[in-house]
Amino acid sequence: MAKHILYCKKCKEYTMHETCPRCGSTALSTKPAKFSPEDKWGKYRLQYKQEQENSEK
Ligand SMILES: [Zn+2]
């Protein structure tokens, strides 16, 4: 059982189950990912992280 409220894209309904009880597809976390204002920095963060990892080797 999931702790957070999840969302089924197919049914456009919220569920507490990790699997949508209606259609059986995987319910997703409701936290915004793609449309977050932070997201445009995502690739820079990733790049930074990779540089950090490379410098450690
Ligand atoms: Zn569903």
N, CA, C, O and the ligand as a Tripos MOL2 file, in Angstrom:
@<TRIPOS>MOLECULE
protein
  229   227    58     0     0
PROTEIN
NO_CHARGES

@<TRIPOS>ATOM
      1 N           0.8440   -1.2140    0.0000 N.3       1 MET1
      2 CA          0.0000    0.0000    0.0000 C.3       1 MET1
      3 C           0.8690    1.2500    0.0000 C.2       1 MET1
      4 O           1.8110    1.3720    0.7830 O.2       1 MET1
      5 N           0.5460    2.1370   -0.8580 N.am      2 ALA2
      6 CA          1.3340    3.3600   -0.9720 C.3       2 ALA2
      7 C           0.9780    4.3360    0.1570 C.2       2 ALA2
      8 O          -0.1570    4.4020    0.6300 O.2       2 ALA2
      9 N           1.9880    5.0740    0.5540 N.am      3 LYS3
     10 CA          1.7640    6.0690    1.6080 C.3       3 LYS3
     11 C           1.0880    7.3220    1.0720 C.2       3 LYS3
     12 O           0.2780    7.9600    1.7450 O.2       3 LYS3
     13 N           1.4460    7.6470   -0.1530 N.am      4 HIS4
     14 CA          0.9580    8.8950   -0.7330 C.3       4 HIS4
     15 C          -0.2060    8.6350   -1.6850 C.2       4 HIS4
     16 O          -0.4330    7.5130   -2.1390 O.2       4 HIS4
     17 N          -0.9030    9.6660   -1.9560 N.am      5 ILE5
     18 CA         -1.9770    9.5610   -2.9380 C.3       5 ILE5
     19 C          -1.3530    9.5030   -4.3270 C.2       5 ILE5
     20 O          -0.4930   10.3030   -4.6960 O.2       5 ILE5
     21 N          -1.8260    8.5300   -5.0650 N.am      6 LEU6
     22 CA         -1.3040    8.3450   -6.4060 C.3       6 LEU6
     23 C          -2.3810    8.6800   -7.4260 C.2       6 LEU6
     24 O          -3.5580    8.8200   -7.0960 O.2       6 LEU6
     25 N          -1.9570    8.8020   -8.6410 N.am      7 TYR7
     26 CA         -2.8610    9.2680   -9.6770 C.3       7 TYR7
     27 C          -2.7840    8.3550  -10.8970 C.2       7 TYR7
     28 O          -1.7050    8.0100  -11.3780 O.2       7 TYR7
     29 N          -3.9560    7.9810  -11.3760 N.am      8 CYS8
     30 CA         -4.0070    7.1720  -12.5920 C.3       8 CYS8
     31 C          -4.2760    8.0870  -13.7740 C.2       8 CYS8
     32 O          -5.3080    8.7540  -13.8470 O.2       8 CYS8
     33 N          -3.3280    8.1030  -14.6910 N.am      9 LYS9
     34 CA         -3.4670    8.9580  -15.8660 C.3       9 LYS9
     35 C          -4.6140    8.5010  -16.7450 C.2       9 LYS9
     36 O          -5.3390    9.3140  -17.3200 O.2       9 LYS9
     37 N          -4.7670    7.1960  -16.8400 N.am     10 LYS10
     38 CA         -5.7890    6.6450  -17.7340 C.3      10 LYS10
     39 C          -7.1870    7.0370  -17.2740 C.2      10 LYS10
     40 O          -8.0030    7.5080  -18.0670 O.2      10 LYS10
     41 N          -7.4530    6.8390  -15.9880 N.am     11 CYS11
     42 CA         -8.7990    7.1050  -15.4620 C.3      11 CYS11
     43 C          -8.9420    8.5550  -15.0160 C.2      11 CYS11
     44 O         -10.0480    9.0340  -14.7660 O.2      11 CYS11
     45 N          -7.8190    9.2430  -14.9190 N.am     12 LYS12
     46 CA         -7.8030   10.6040  -14.3850 C.3      12 LYS12
     47 C          -8.4420   10.6380  -12.9960 C.2      12 LYS12
     48 O          -9.2760   11.4860  -12.6790 O.2      12 LYS12
     49 N          -8.0080    9.6760  -12.1920 N.am     13 GLU13
     50 CA         -8.5420    9.5780  -10.8360 C.3      13 GLU13
     51 C          -7.4200    9.3290   -9.8500 C.2      13 GLU13
     52 O          -6.3910    8.7400  -10.1820 O.2      13 GLU13
     53 N          -7.6390    9.7870   -8.6400 N.am     14 TYR14
     54 CA         -6.6740    9.5640   -7.5870 C.3      14 TYR14
     55 C          -6.9810    8.2460   -6.8990 C.2      14 TYR14
     56 O          -8.1340    7.8370   -6.7690 O.2      14 TYR14
     57 N          -5.9170    7.6010   -6.4670 N.am     15 THR15
     58 CA         -6.0750    6.3340   -5.7670 C.3      15 THR15
     59 C          -4.9900    6.2040   -4.7160 C.2      15 THR15
     60 O          -3.9200    6.8010   -4.8320 O.2      15 THR15
     61 N          -5.2730    5.4290   -3.7070 N.am     16 MET16
     62 CA         -4.2590    5.1530   -2.6950 C.3      16 MET16
     63 C          -3.4580    3.9040   -3.0500 C.2      16 MET16
     64 O          -2.4850    3.5590   -2.3800 O.2      16 MET16
     65 N          -3.8790    3.2480   -4.0960 N.am     17 HIS17
     66 CA         -3.2270    1.9990   -4.4770 C.3      17 HIS17
     67 C          -2.1500    2.2580   -5.5170 C.2      17 HIS17
     68 O          -2.2770    3.1400   -6.3660 O.2      17 HIS17
     69 N          -1.0930    1.4720   -5.4310 N.am     18 GLU18
     70 CA         -0.0110    1.6290   -6.4030 C.3      18 GLU18
     71 C          -0.4560    1.1860   -7.7890 C.2      18 GLU18
     72 O           0.0500    1.6530   -8.8090 O.2      18 GLU18
     73 N          -1.3930    0.2950   -7.7910 N.am     19 THR19
     74 CA         -1.9860   -0.1230   -9.0530 C.3      19 THR19
     75 C          -3.4320    0.3380   -9.0750 C.2      19 THR19
     76 O          -4.1750    0.1030   -8.1220 O.2      19 THR19
     77 N          -3.8310    0.9830  -10.1400 N.am     20 CYS20
     78 CA         -5.1820    1.5080  -10.2410 C.3      20 CYS20
     79 C          -6.1980    0.3810  -10.1240 C.2      20 CYS20
     80 O          -6.1440   -0.5760  -10.8960 O.2      20 CYS20
     81 N          -7.1130    0.4730   -9.1850 N.am     21 PRO21
     82 CA         -8.1200   -0.5770   -9.0230 C.3      21 PRO21
     83 C          -9.0970   -0.6370  -10.1870 C.2      21 PRO21
     84 O          -9.7970   -1.6350  -10.3570 O.2      21 PRO21
     85 N          -9.1510    0.3800  -10.9580 N.am     22 ARG22
     86 CA        -10.0700    0.4140  -12.0980 C.3      22 ARG22
     87 C          -9.4990   -0.2680  -13.3290 C.2      22 ARG22
     88 O         -10.0900   -1.2000  -13.8740 O.2      22 ARG22
     89 N          -8.3350    0.2160  -13.7560 N.am     23 CYS23
     90 CA         -7.8020   -0.2610  -15.0280 C.3      23 CYS23
     91 C          -6.5600   -1.1340  -14.8510 C.2      23 CYS23
     92 O          -6.1030   -1.7710  -15.8010 O.2      23 CYS23
     93 N          -6.0220   -1.1610  -13.6440 N.am     24 GLY24
     94 CA         -4.8920   -2.0460  -13.3840 C.3      24 GLY24
     95 C          -3.5520   -1.4780  -13.8130 C.2      24 GLY24
     96 O          -2.5280   -2.1450  -13.6680 O.2      24 GLY24
     97 N          -3.5370   -0.2530  -14.3420 N.am     25 SER25
     98 CA         -2.2510    0.3290  -14.7240 C.3      25 SER25
     99 C          -1.5810    0.9530  -13.4980 C.2      25 SER25
    100 O          -2.2200    1.1800  -12.4710 O.2      25 SER25
    101 N          -0.3150    1.2170  -13.6250 N.am     26 THR26
    102 CA          0.4430    1.7540  -12.5030 C.3      26 THR26
    103 C           0.0310    3.1870  -12.2110 C.2      26 THR26
    104 O           0.0450    4.0430  -13.0960 O.2      26 THR26
    105 N          -0.3350    3.4390  -10.9670 N.am     27 ALA27
    106 CA         -0.6780    4.7960  -10.5590 C.3      27 ALA27
    107 C           0.6020    5.5580  -10.2520 C.2      27 ALA27
    108 O           1.5460    5.0170   -9.6770 O.2      27 ALA27
    109 N           0.6130    6.8130  -10.6440 N.am     28 LEU28
    110 CA          1.8190    7.6100  -10.5090 C.3      28 LEU28
    111 C           1.7280    8.5550   -9.3250 C.2      28 LEU28
    112 O           0.6430    8.9320   -8.8830 O.2      28 LEU28
    113 N           2.8780    8.9210   -8.8350 N.am     29 SER29
    114 CA          2.9370    9.9220   -7.7750 C.3      29 SER29
    115 C           2.3920   11.2440   -8.2830 C.2      29 SER29
    116 O           2.5520   11.5790   -9.4560 O.2      29 SER29
    117 N           1.7550   11.9870   -7.4110 N.am     30 THR30
    118 CA          1.1080   13.2300   -7.8300 C.3      30 THR30
    119 C           2.0510   14.4210   -7.8440 C.2      30 THR30
    120 O           1.6870   15.5030   -8.3050 O.2      30 THR30
    121 N           3.2380   14.2260   -7.3500 N.am     31 LYS31
    122 CA          4.1540   15.3660   -7.3130 C.3      31 LYS31
    123 C           4.5120   15.8010   -8.7260 C.2      31 LYS31
    124 O           4.7690   14.9560   -9.5830 O.2      31 LYS31
    125 N           4.5320   17.0800   -8.9780 N.am     32 PRO32
    126 CA          4.8080   17.5630  -10.3190 C.3      32 PRO32
    127 C           6.2500   17.2920  -10.7190 C.2      32 PRO32
    128 O           7.1770   17.5640   -9.9570 O.2      32 PRO32
    129 N           6.4290   16.7650  -11.8960 N.am     33 ALA33
    130 CA          7.7810   16.4680  -12.3440 C.3      33 ALA33
    131 C           8.1020   17.2580  -13.6080 C.2      33 ALA33
    132 O           9.0410   18.0540  -13.6380 O.2      33 ALA33
    133 N           7.3160   17.0290  -14.6370 N.am     34 LYS34
    134 CA          7.6300   17.6310  -15.9220 C.3      34 LYS34
    135 C           7.3840   19.1340  -15.9270 C.2      34 LYS34
    136 O           8.0790   19.8840  -16.6120 O.2      34 LYS34
    137 N           6.4100   19.5570  -15.1740 N.am     35 PHE35
    138 CA          6.0120   20.9590  -15.2490 C.3      35 PHE35
    139 C           6.5350   21.7860  -14.0770 C.2      35 PHE35
    140 O           6.1050   22.9170  -13.8500 O.2      35 PHE35
    141 N           7.4580   21.2000  -13.3500 N.am     36 SER36
    142 CA          8.0620   21.9490  -12.2610 C.3      36 SER36
    143 C           8.9430   23.0660  -12.8060 C.2      36 SER36
    144 O           9.6610   22.8570  -13.7840 O.2      36 SER36
    145 N           8.9040   24.2420  -12.1950 N.am     37 PRO37
    146 CA          9.7770   25.3280  -12.6390 C.3      37 PRO37
    147 C          11.2520   24.9890  -12.4280 C.2      37 PRO37
    148 O          12.1380   25.5580  -13.0660 O.2      37 PRO37
    149 N          11.4830   24.0660  -11.5340 N.am     38 GLU38
    150 CA         12.8520   23.6340  -11.2770 C.3      38 GLU38
    151 C          13.4010   22.7710  -12.4000 C.2      38 GLU38
    152 O          14.6110   22.5990  -12.5450 O.2      38 GLU38
    153 N          12.4790   22.2330  -13.1910 N.am     39 ASP39
    154 CA         12.8690   21.1820  -14.1210 C.3      39 ASP39
    155 C          13.8550   21.6560  -15.1670 C.2      39 ASP39
    156 O          14.6860   20.8790  -15.6370 O.2      39 ASP39
    157 N          13.7710   22.9310  -15.5390 N.am     40 LYS40
    158 CA         14.6810   23.4150  -16.5760 C.3      40 LYS40
    159 C          16.1420   23.3680  -16.1300 C.2      40 LYS40
    160 O          17.0610   23.4290  -16.9460 O.2      40 LYS40
    161 N          16.3270   23.2590  -14.8340 N.am     41 TRP41
    162 CA         17.6850   23.1190  -14.3120 C.3      41 TRP41
    163 C          18.0940   21.6520  -14.1890 C.2      41 TRP41
    164 O          19.2310   21.3370  -13.8390 O.2      41 TRP41
    165 N          17.1620   20.7800  -14.4790 N.am     42 GLY42
    166 CA         17.4150   19.3500  -14.2920 C.3      42 GLY42
    167 C          18.6620   18.8870  -15.0170 C.2      42 GLY42
    168 O          19.4850   18.1680  -14.4510 O.2      42 GLY42
    169 N          18.8060   19.3000  -16.2790 N.am     43 LYS43
    170 CA         19.9490   18.8050  -17.0460 C.3      43 LYS43
    171 C          21.2580   19.3900  -16.5160 C.2      43 LYS43
    172 O          22.3120   18.7590  -16.6040 O.2      43 LYS43
    173 N          21.1770   20.6050  -15.9660 N.am     44 TYR44
    174 CA         22.3780   21.1960  -15.4040 C.3      44 TYR44
    175 C          22.7790   20.4700  -14.1270 C.2      44 TYR44
    176 O          23.9580   20.2410  -13.8550 O.2      44 TYR44
    177 N          21.7420   20.1130  -13.3470 N.am     45 ARG45
    178 CA         22.0190   19.3440  -12.1250 C.3      45 ARG45
    179 C          22.6480   18.0080  -12.4750 C.2      45 ARG45
    180 O          23.5890   17.5540  -11.8230 O.2      45 ARG45
    181 N          22.1120   17.3900  -13.5170 N.am     46 LEU46
    182 CA         22.6170   16.0880  -13.9340 C.3      46 LEU46
    183 C          24.0580   16.2180  -14.4050 C.2      46 LEU46
    184 O          24.9140   15.4010  -14.0660 O.2      46 LEU46
    185 N          24.3110   17.2520  -15.1870 N.am     47 GLN47
    186 CA         25.6500   17.4990  -15.6890 C.3      47 GLN47
    187 C          26.6210   17.7250  -14.5360 C.2      47 GLN47
    188 O          27.7270   17.1850  -14.5190 O.2      47 GLN47
    189 N          26.1860   18.5280  -13.5770 N.am     48 TYR48
    190 CA         26.9950   18.8230  -12.4060 C.3      48 TYR48
    191 C          27.3070   17.5520  -11.6500 C.2      48 TYR48
    192 O          28.4400   17.3270  -11.2230 O.2      48 TYR48
    193 N          26.2830   16.7190  -11.4870 N.am     49 LYS49
    194 CA         26.4450   15.4750  -10.7610 C.3      49 LYS49
    195 C          27.4440   14.5740  -11.4650 C.2      49 LYS49
    196 O          28.2910   13.9440  -10.8310 O.2      49 LYS49
    197 N          27.3340   14.5230  -12.7770 N.am     50 GLN50
    198 CA         28.2390   13.6780  -13.5480 C.3      50 GLN50
    199 C          29.6710   14.1890  -13.4490 C.2      50 GLN50
    200 O          30.6160   13.4040  -13.3690 O.2      50 GLN50
    201 N          29.8220   15.4960  -13.4550 N.am     51 GLU51
    202 CA         31.1600   16.0640  -13.3190 C.3      51 GLU51
    203 C          31.7540   15.7570  -11.9530 C.2      51 GLU51
    204 O          32.9440   15.4740  -11.8140 O.2      51 GLU51
    205 N          30.8930   15.8240  -10.9580 N.am     52 GLN52
    206 CA         31.3270   15.4830   -9.5990 C.3      52 GLN52
    207 C          31.7920   14.0330   -9.5410 C.2      52 GLN52
    208 O          32.8290   13.7140   -8.9590 O.2      52 GLN52
    209 N          31.0110   13.1780  -10.1500 N.am     53 GLU53
    210 CA         31.3400   11.7510  -10.1170 C.3      53 GLU53
    211 C          32.6260   11.4790  -10.8740 C.2      53 GLU53
    212 O          33.4420   10.6530  -10.4640 O.2      53 GLU53
    213 N          32.7960   12.1780  -11.9770 N.am     54 ASN54
    214 CA         33.9960   11.9690  -12.7780 C.3      54 ASN54
    215 C          35.2490   12.4500  -12.0510 C.2      54 ASN54
    216 O          36.3120   11.8370  -12.1470 O.2      54 ASN54
    217 N          35.1070   13.5480  -11.3310 N.am     55 SER55
    218 CA         36.2680   14.0980  -10.6440 C.3      55 SER55
    219 C          36.6740   13.2440   -9.4490 C.2      55 SER55
    220 O          37.8070   13.3160   -8.9720 O.2      55 SER55
    221 N          35.7470   12.4480   -8.9830 N.am     56 GLU56
    222 CA         36.0620   11.5780   -7.8490 C.3      56 GLU56
    223 C          36.8750   10.3800   -8.2790 C.2      56 GLU56
    224 O          37.5790    9.7820   -7.4660 O.2      56 GLU56
    225 N          36.7870   10.0180   -9.5660 N.am     57 LYS57
    226 CA         37.4730    8.8150  -10.0230 C.3      57 LYS57
    227 C          38.9590    9.0580  -10.2750 C.2      57 LYS57
    228 O          39.6770    8.1370  -10.6660 O.2      57 LYS57
    229 ZN         -6.9300    3.6120  -13.9160 Zn       58 ZN58
@<TRIPOS>BOND
     1     1     2 1
     2     2     3 1
     3     3     4 2
     4     3     5 am
     5     5     6 1
     6     6     7 1
     7     7     8 2
     8     7     9 am
     9     9    10 1
    10    10    11 1
    11    11    12 2
    12    11    13 am
    13    13    14 1
    14    14    15 1
    15    15    16 2
    16    15    17 am
    17    17    18 1
    18    18    19 1
    19    19    20 2
    20    19    21 am
    21    21    22 1
    22    22    23 1
    23    23    24 2
    24    23    25 am
    25    25    26 1
    26    26    27 1
    27    27    28 2
    28    27    29 am
    29    29    30 1
    30    30    31 1
    31    31    32 2
    32    31    33 am
    33    33    34 1
    34    34    35 1
    35    35    36 2
    36    35    37 am
    37    37    38 1
    38    38    39 1
    39    39    40 2
    40    39    41 am
    41    41    42 1
    42    42    43 1
    43    43    44 2
    44    43    45 am
    45    45    46 1
    46    46    47 1
    47    47    48 2
    48    47    49 am
    49    49    50 1
    50    50    51 1
    51    51    52 2
    52    51    53 am
    53    53    54 1
    54    54    55 1
    55    55    56 2
    56    55    57 am
    57    57    58 1
    58    58    59 1
    59    59    60 2
    60    59    61 am
    61    61    62 1
    62    62    63 1
    63    63    64 2
    64    63    65 am
    65    65    66 1
    66    66    67 1
    67    67    68 2
    68    67    69 am
    69    69    70 1
    70    70    71 1
    71    71    72 2
    72    71    73 am
    73    73    74 1
    74    74    75 1
    75    75    76 2
    76    75    77 am
    77    77    78 1
    78    78    79 1
    79    79    80 2
    80    79    81 am
    81    81    82 1
    82    82    83 1
    83    83    84 2
    84    83    85 am
    85    85    86 1
    86    86    87 1
    87    87    88 2
    88    87    89 am
    89    89    90 1
    90    90    91 1
    91    91    92 2
    92    91    93 am
    93    93    94 1
    94    94    95 1
    95    95    96 2
    96    95    97 am
    97    97    98 1
    98    98    99 1
    99    99   100 2
   100    99   101 am
   101   101   102 1
   102   102   103 1
   103   103   104 2
   104   103   105 am
   105   105   106 1
   106   106   107 1
   107   107   108 2
   108   107   109 am
   109   109   110 1
   110   110   111 1
   111   111   112 2
   112   111   113 am
   113   113   114 1
   114   114   115 1
   115   115   116 2
   116   115   117 am
   117   117   118 1
   118   118   119 1
   119   119   120 2
   120   119   121 am
   121   121   122 1
   122   122   123 1
   123   123   124 2
   124   123   125 am
   125   125   126 1
   126   126   127 1
   127   127   128 2
   128   127   129 am
   129   129   130 1
   130   130   131 1
   131   131   132 2
   132   131   133 am
   133   133   134 1
   134   134   135 1
   135   135   136 2
   136   135   137 am
   137   137   138 1
   138   138   139 1
   139   139   140 2
   140   139   141 am
   141   141   142 1
   142   142   143 1
   143   143   144 2
   144   143   145 am
   145   145   146 1
   146   146   147 1
   147   147   148 2
   148   147   149 am
   149   149   150 1
   150   150   151 1
   151   151   152 2
   152   151   153 am
   153   153   154 1
   154   154   155 1
   155   155   156 2
   156   155   157 am
   157   157   158 1
   158   158   159 1
   159   159   160 2
   160   159   161 am
   161   161   162 1
   162   162   163 1
   163   163   164 2
   164   163   165 am
   165   165   166 1
   166   166   167 1
   167   167   168 2
   168   167   169 am
   169   169   170 1
   170   170   171 1
   171   171   172 2
   172   171   173 am
   173   173   174 1
   174   174   175 1
   175   175   176 2
   176   175   177 am
   177   177   178 1
   178   178   179 1
   179   179   180 2
   180   179   181 am
   181   181   182 1
   182   182   183 1
   183   183   184 2
   184   183   185 am
   185   185   186 1
   186   186   187 1
   187   187   188 2
   188   187   189 am
   189   189   190 1
   190   190   191 1
   191   191   192 2
   192   191   193 am
   193   193   194 1
   194   194   195 1
   195   195   196 2
   196   195   197 am
   197   197   198 1
   198   198   199 1
   199   199   200 2
   200   199   201 am
   201   201   202 1
   202   202   203 1
   203   203   204 2
   204   203   205 am
   205   205   206 1
   206   206   207 1
   207   207   208 2
   208   207   209 am
   209   209   210 1
   210   210   211 1
   211   211   212 2
   212   211   213 am
   213   213   214 1
   214   214   215 1
   215   215   216 2
   216   215   217 am
   217   217   218 1
   218   218   219 1
   219   219   220 2
   220   219   221 am
   221   221   222 1
   222   222   223 1
   223   223   224 2
   224   223   225 am
   225   225   226 1
   226   226   227 1
   227   227   228 2
@<TRIPOS>SUBSTRUCTURE
     1 MET1         2 RESIDUE 1 A MET
     2 ALA2         6 RESIDUE 1 A ALA
     3 LYS3        10 RESIDUE 1 A LYS
     4 HIS4        14 RESIDUE 1 A HIS
     5 ILE5        18 RESIDUE 1 A ILE
     6 LEU6        22 RESIDUE 1 A LEU
     7 TYR7        26 RESIDUE 1 A TYR
     8 CYS8        30 RESIDUE 1 A CYS
     9 LYS9        34 RESIDUE 1 A LYS
    10 LYS10       38 RESIDUE 1 A LYS
    11 CYS11       42 RESIDUE 1 A CYS
    12 LYS12       46 RESIDUE 1 A LYS
    13 GLU13       50 RESIDUE 1 A GLU
    14 TYR14       54 RESIDUE 1 A TYR
    15 THR15       58 RESIDUE 1 A THR
    16 MET16       62 RESIDUE 1 A MET
    17 HIS17       66 RESIDUE 1 A HIS
    18 GLU18       70 RESIDUE 1 A GLU
    19 THR19       74 RESIDUE 1 A THR
    20 CYS20       78 RESIDUE 1 A CYS
    21 PRO21       82 RESIDUE 1 A PRO
    22 ARG22       86 RESIDUE 1 A ARG
    23 CYS23       90 RESIDUE 1 A CYS
    24 GLY24       94 RESIDUE 1 A GLY
    25 SER25       98 RESIDUE 1 A SER
    26 THR26      102 RESIDUE 1 A THR
    27 ALA27      106 RESIDUE 1 A ALA
    28 LEU28      110 RESIDUE 1 A LEU
    29 SER29      114 RESIDUE 1 A SER
    30 THR30      118 RESIDUE 1 A THR
    31 LYS31      122 RESIDUE 1 A LYS
    32 PRO32      126 RESIDUE 1 A PRO
    33 ALA33      130 RESIDUE 1 A ALA
    34 LYS34      134 RESIDUE 1 A LYS
    35 PHE35      138 RESIDUE 1 A PHE
    36 SER36      142 RESIDUE 1 A SER
    37 PRO37      146 RESIDUE 1 A PRO
    38 GLU38      150 RESIDUE 1 A GLU
    39 ASP39      154 RESIDUE 1 A ASP
    40 LYS40      158 RESIDUE 1 A LYS
    41 TRP41      162 RESIDUE 1 A TRP
    42 GLY42      166 RESIDUE 1 A GLY
    43 LYS43      170 RESIDUE 1 A LYS
    44 TYR44      174 RESIDUE 1 A TYR
    45 ARG45      178 RESIDUE 1 A ARG
    46 LEU46      182 RESIDUE 1 A LEU
    47 GLN47      186 RESIDUE 1 A GLN
    48 TYR48      190 RESIDUE 1 A TYR
    49 LYS49      194 RESIDUE 1 A LYS
    50 GLN50      198 RESIDUE 1 A GLN
    51 GLU51      202 RESIDUE 1 A GLU
    52 GLN52      206 RESIDUE 1 A GLN
    53 GLU53      210 RESIDUE 1 A GLU
    54 ASN54      214 RESIDUE 1 A ASN
    55 SER55      218 RESIDUE 1 A SER
    56 GLU56      222 RESIDUE 1 A GLU
    57 LYS57      226 RESIDUE 1 A LYS
    58 ZN58       229 GROUP 0 **** ****
